[in-house]
Amino acid sequence: MPVTTATDTERSGLATAVAGASPEPDEIEYPERNWIAQSIAHGDAVLQAAAALRNHFRDRTDVLVAMELAVYYRRDDNDHWLQPDVQVVFGVSPENRRSYRTWEEGKAPDFVLEVASPATAERDADHKMREYSRMGVREYWRLDPEGTLMGSSLEGYEASGGMYDPVRPVASSDRDRWFRSRVLGLELRSRRQARATVLVFRDPRTGEETDGAPEEAERRRRIAERDSRAAKQEAIAAKQRASAAEERVRALEEQLRALTANTTPSERDR
């Protein structure tokens, strides 16, 4: 069932305000906001999702992946702000920021993930969903790290005509229930770890999965080092093979010159 989140008039008004805003610097301050993990499970889920997405987009210079970065979406108003657990924005620089201001960046975040906690689950499902829709966030996802705060461990919503429509599973089994994020170009599912339910990302082009766990990062580092060593060894071996081939060619040329030198003129004319 579609979730109504904002009227067309509200979205139009906000879009006009963002698009028509003057680039002049604001006198009002838009401070950074502090973040405190609500629990071990909450912290693990947020940190790992951010790490996984940063790794996936590590070679992109036009993608911002931010964790707990305050988003201000009303110019000259620092009382209205949201602090997504994780956000991804395409078409902007990934350079450091103390806050994200939609009128300066020229757009709202494209992808937002909120990780539920007892103190925030209801607000995530109601107030934040409406505000993210009004802001123009294309996809809004919610994850339950404890398994008791939402009806399902993972919910996704994509903007459609002033509403958020639920994202339907693209593959489902007793073990896996995958959803596709059109914005990220990735597939998502939840996975229960020892301390928390976390988000798993899968690249449909390669089938590679990642959940951003520290041990996974270490595994990737070891694989990268191994591949680097193998590439260096192969380069050395190729150089040695080329050198050996050149040596054989020189030896053959010398033999040919020696044979030619030992041949009499009459023999060469035959």
KOLVEXLO-996079 format. One record per residue: x, y, z of N, C-alpha, C in turn; residue in three letters. Coordinates in steps of 0.2 Angstrom, whole numbers, plus 2048, in hexadecimal, padded with zeros to 3 digits. Layout:
<nodes>
XYZXYZXYZALA
...
</nodes>
This chain:
<nodes>
8047FA800800800800804806800MET
80380B7FB8078117FB806815802PRO
80C81880480C81C80A80C824808VAL
80682780980682E80780A83280CTHR
80F83680981483A80D81484180DTHR
81184480781184B80680D84D800ALA
80A8538018068557FB80A8587F6THR
8078587EF80B85B7EA80D8627EBASP
8088667EF80A86D7F081086E7F5THR
8108697FA8168697FE81C8687FBGLU
81C8637F78228617F38248667EEARG
81F8697EB82186E7E68248757E9SER
8218767EF82387C7F382B87B7F5GLY
82C8757F78338737FA8388737F4LEU
8368707EE83A8707E883C8777E6ALA
83787B7E68388827E383C8867E8THR
83C8857EF8408887F38478867F2ALA
84887F7F184F87D7F085287F7EAVAL
84E87F7E48518817DE8528887DDALA
84E88C7E084E8937DF8528977E5GLY
8558937E98598967EF85F89A7ECALA
86089F7EF8668A37ED86C8A07F0SER
8728A07ED87889C7EF87C8A07F4PRO
8798A67F687C8AB7FB87D8A7802GLU
8838A88058838A480C87E8A6811PRO
87C8A28158778A381A87B8A6820ASP
8778AB82387A8AE82A8788A982FGLU
8738A582F8718A183487589B834ILE
87789883A87B89283A87788C83AGLU
87A88783787788083687C87B839TYR
87C87A83F88187684388186F841PRO
88786C842887864842883862848GLU
88185C84887D85984D881853850ARG
88085185688384C85987F845858ASN
88384085887F83985888183585DTRP
87D83186087E82C86587A826863ILE
87E82086287B81A860876818866ALA
87081686486B81486986C80E86CGLN
87080A86987280386C878800868SER
87A7FB86A8807F786787D7F5860ILE
8777F28608747F08598737F6855ALA
8717FB85786F801853876804850HIS
87B80585488180785288580384DGLY
8857FC84E8887F78498847F8843ASP
87D7F884287A7F983C87B7FF838ALA
87C80583C87D80B83888480B836VAL
88980983A890809838891805832LEU
88F7FF8328907FA82D88D7FC826GLN
8877FF82788380182088780681DALA
88980B82188D81181E89480E81BALA
89780A81F89E80781C89D803816ALA
8977FF8158967FB80F895800809ALA
89180580A89080A80589680E803LEU
89A8108088A08148068A4810802ARG
8A58098048A98058008A78047F9ASN
8A08037F889D8027F289F8087EDHIS
89E80E7F089F8147EC8A68187EDPHE
8AA8147EF8B18177F18B481A7EBARG
8B38187E58B681A7DF8B28207DBASP
8AD8227DE8A98277DB8AA82E7DFARG
8AB8337DB8AD83A7DD8A683E7DDTHR
8A183B7DC89A83F7DB89583C7E0ASP
8978387E58928357E98948367F0VAL
8908397F489183A7FB88D8347FFLEU
89183180488E82C80888F82F80FVAL
88A83081388B83381988783081FALA
88A83082588782D82B886832830MET
87F83383287D83783787F83E836GLU
87E84082F88084782D87984B82DLEU
87885083187285483187085782BALA
86A85682986785982386385F824VAL
86486582286086B82385C86C81CTYR
85686C81C85286D81684D873816TYR
84E87881A84B87E81A85088481BARG
85188781685588D81785389281CARG
85889581F85689A82585289782AASP
85389082B84F88D831854887833ASP
85788883985B88283B85887E840ASN
85187F84184D87B84684B875842ASP
84A87583C84886F83884E86B835HIS
84F86583785586283585385A836TRP
85685683285684F83385D84C833LEU
85E84783686584483786583C835GLN
86583B82E86483482C86A83082FPRO
86882A83086E82583387382482DASP
87182382787582382187182681BVAL
87582A81787282D81187782D80CGLN
87582C80687982C7FF8768317FBVAL
87A8367F887883B7F487D83A7EDVAL
87A83A7E887D83A7E187E8417DEPHE
8838427DB8848487D788784E7DCGLY
88A84C7E288D8517E689484F7E8VAL
8988537EA89E8517ED89E84E7F3SER
8A28497F48A38457FA8A7848800PRO
8A984E7FE8AE8528038AA85380AGLU
8AE85480F8AB8558168A685B816ASN
8A185A81A89C85F81C89B85E823ARG
89886382789686382D88E86282EARG
88B864828884863827882863820SER
87C86181E87A861817874865816TYR
87586A81287086F81186D86E80AARG
86786D80986486B8038648717FETHR
86487780086487C7FB86B87E7F9TRP
87087C7FD87787D7FA8798787F6GLU
8778717F787986C7F387586B7EDGLU
86F86E7ED86A86E7E78668687E7GLY
8668647EC86285E7EC86185B7F3LYS
85C8577F485C8537FA86084C7F9ALA
8618497FF8648427FE86083D7F9PRO
8638397F68608347F285E82E7F5ASP
86282C7FA8608267FE861827805PHE
85D82580985D82681185B81F814VAL
86081E81985E81881D85E81A824LEU
85881882885781982F857812832GLU
85C81283785C80C83B85880D842VAL
85380984384E80A84885180884FALA
84E80C85485080B85B84980C85ESER
84880A86584280B868840812869PRO
84581686984381E869842821863ALA
84381E85D84382185783E81D852THR
83C81785383981384E83281684CALA
82E81985182881C84F82982284BGLU
82E82684D82F82D84983282B842ARG
83682684183882483B833822836ASP
82E81F83982881C835823822833ALA
82382783781E82C836821833834ASP
82483783882683D83782C83D832HIS
83183983383683982E834837827LYS
83083382782E83182082A83681CMET
82683A82082384081D82884581AARG
82D84781F83284C81E83684A818GLU
83884481883D84181283984280CTYR
83384080C82F84180582F848803SER
82D84D80882D854806833856804ARG
83985480783F8568058418547FEMET
83E84E7FC84084B7F58458457F5GLY
8458427FB84983C7FB8468367F7VAL
84A8347F384782F7EE8468287F1ARG
84A8267F584981F7F984A820800GLU
84681D80484681D80B84681680ETYR
84B81481284B80D81484C80D81CTRP
84980881F84980782684B800828ARG
85080082D8527F982F8517F8836LEU
84F7F283884E7F183F8547ED842ASP
8597F084585F7EC84785D7E784DPRO
8587E88518567E38568517DE855GLU
84D7DF84F8487DA84D8427DA851GLY
8417E085583B7E08598377E7858THR
83A7EB8548387F28548337F484ELEU
8337EF8488307F084282C7EA841MET
8277EB83C8247E583A8287E0836GLY
82D7E38328327DE82F8397E2830SER
83E7DE82F8457E08308477E682CSER
8457E68268477EB8218417ED81DLEU
8407F481C83B7F781883E7FC813GLU
83C7FC80D83E801808838805805GLY
83980B80483480F8018378137FBTYR
8348147F58368187F083181D7EEGLU
8338237ED82F8297EB82B8277E4ALA
8248297E48218287DE81A82D7DFSER
81B8327DB8158377DB81383A7E1GLY
81883C7E581683F7EB81483A7F1GLY
8168347F081582F7F581B82A7F5MET
81B8267FA8208217FB81D81A7FATYR
81F8177F581D8107F482180B7F7ASP
81F8067FA8238007FD8277FD7F7PRO
82E7FC7F98327F87F48307F17F5VAL
82F7ED7F082D7E67F08337E27EFARG
8337DC7F28397D77F283A7D57EBPRO
8407D57E88427D27E28437CB7E2VAL
8457C87E88477C17E98467C07F0ALA
8437BA7F18417B87F88417B17F9SER
8447AF7FF8447A88018447A7808SER
8447A180B8447A181284A7A4816ASP
84F7A58128557A88158577AF813ARG
8557B180C8577B780A8507BB807ASP
8507C180884B7C580584E7CC803ARG
84F7CC7FC8537D17F984E7D67F6TRP
8507DD7F784D7E27F48517E67F0PHE
84F7EA7EB8537ED7E68527F57E7ARG
8587F87E88587FF7E985A8027E2SER
8558057DE8578087D885C80E7D8ARG
85B8117DE8608177DF8678157DFVAL
8688107E386F80D7E48728097DFLEU
86D8057DC86F8007D78717FA7DAGLY
86F7F97E08717F37E586B7F07E7LEU
86C7E97E98667E67ED8687E57F4GLU
8627E67F88637E67FF85F7E1803LEU
8627DE80885E7DA80D8617DB814ARG
85E7D88198607D88208637D2821SER
8687D282686C7CC82886D7CD830ARG
86B7C783386C7C783A8737C583CARG
8777CA84087D7C884287D7C784AGLN
8837C684D8837C48548807CA858ALA
8817D085687F7D585B8797DA857ARG
8787D98518737DD84E8717DA847ALA
86B7DC8458697DB83E86B7E183ATHR
86F7DF8358727E58318707E4829VAL
8727E98268707EA81F8757E781ALEU
8737E28168787DF8118777E280AVAL
87C7E480687B7E780087E7E27FBPHE
87B7E17F587D7DC7F087D7E07E9ARG
8837DF7E68837E27DF8817DD7DAASP
87B7DF7D78787DA7D287D7D87CCPRO
8817DD7CB8867DB7C588B7D67C6ARG
88D7D67CD8937D17CE8907CC7D3THR
88B7CD7D78887C87DC88C7C97E3GLY
8917CE7E38957CF7E98907D27EEGLU
8917D07F588D7D27FA8927D57FFGLU
88F7DA8038937DD80888E7E080DTHR
8907DF81488C7E28198907E781DASP
8977E981B89B7EE81E89E7EC825GLY
89E7E68278A07E482D8A87E582DALA
8AB7E78338B27E88338B67E2831PRO
8B47DC8328B87D68308B77D5829GLU
8B27D78268B17D781E8B67DC81BGLU
8B77E281E8BB7E781C8C27E481CALA
8C47E18218CB7DE8228CC7D881DGLU
8C67D481C8C77CF8168C87D2810ARG
8C57D880E8C57DB8088CD7DE807ARG
8CF7E080D8D67E380D8DB7DE80BARG
8DA7D880E8DF7D280D8DE7D0806ARG
8D87D08038D77CE7FC8DA7D27F7ILE
8DA7D97F98DD7DE7F58E47DD7F5ALA
8E77DC7FB8EE7DB7FB8F17D57F8GLU
8ED7D07F88EF7CA7F58EE7CB7EDARG
8E97CE7EB8E97CF7E48EE7D47E1ASP
8F07D97E68F57DD7E48FC7DA7E3SER
8FD7D57E89037D17E89047CD7E2ARG
8FE7CA7E08FD7C57DA8FF7C97D4ALA
8FC7CF7D48FD7D37CD9047D57CDALA
9077D77D290E7D97D29137D37D0LYS
9117CD7D39157C77D19147C57C9GLN
90E7C67C790C7C57C09107C97BBGLU
9107D07BE9147D57BA91B7D37B9ALA
91E7D17BF9257CF7BF9267C97BBILE
9227C47BB9227BE7B79227C07AFALA
91D7C47AE91D7C67A79237CA7A4ALA
9267CE7A992C7D17A79327CC7A6LYS
9327C77AA9377C27A99367BE7A3GLN
9307BD7A192E7B979B9307BD795ARG
92F7C37959307C87909387C878FALA
93C7C97959437C97949467C3792SER
9437BD7949457B77919447B678AALA
93E7B878793D7B87809427BC77CALA
9437C277F9487C777C94F7C477BGLU
9517C07819577BD7819587B777CGLU
9527B477B9527AE7769527B176FARG
94F7B776E94F7BA7679567BC766VAL
95A7BF76B9617C276A9657BC768ARG
9647B676C9687B076B9677AE764ALA
9617AD7619607AB75A9637B0755LEU
9637B67569667BB75296D7BA751GLU
9707B97579787B87579797B1753GLU
9757AC7549777A67519767A7749GLN
9717AB7479707AC7409767B073DLEU
9787B574197E7B973F9847B573EARG
9857B074398B7AC74398A7A773DALA
9857A473B9847A07369857A472FLEU
9827AA72F9837AE72998B7B0728THR
98E7B172D9957B372D9997AD72BALA
9977A772C99B7A172B99A79E724ASN
9957A172099379F71A9977A3714THR
99A79F70F99E7A270A9997A6705THR
99C7AB7029977AE6FD9947AA6F8PRO
9987A56F59957A06F098F79D6F3SER
98F79B6FA98A7976FD98479C6FEGLU
9857A26FF9807A770197C7A86FAARG
9807A86F497C7A96EE9787A36EBASP
97979E6EE9757986EB96E7986EDARG
</nodes>
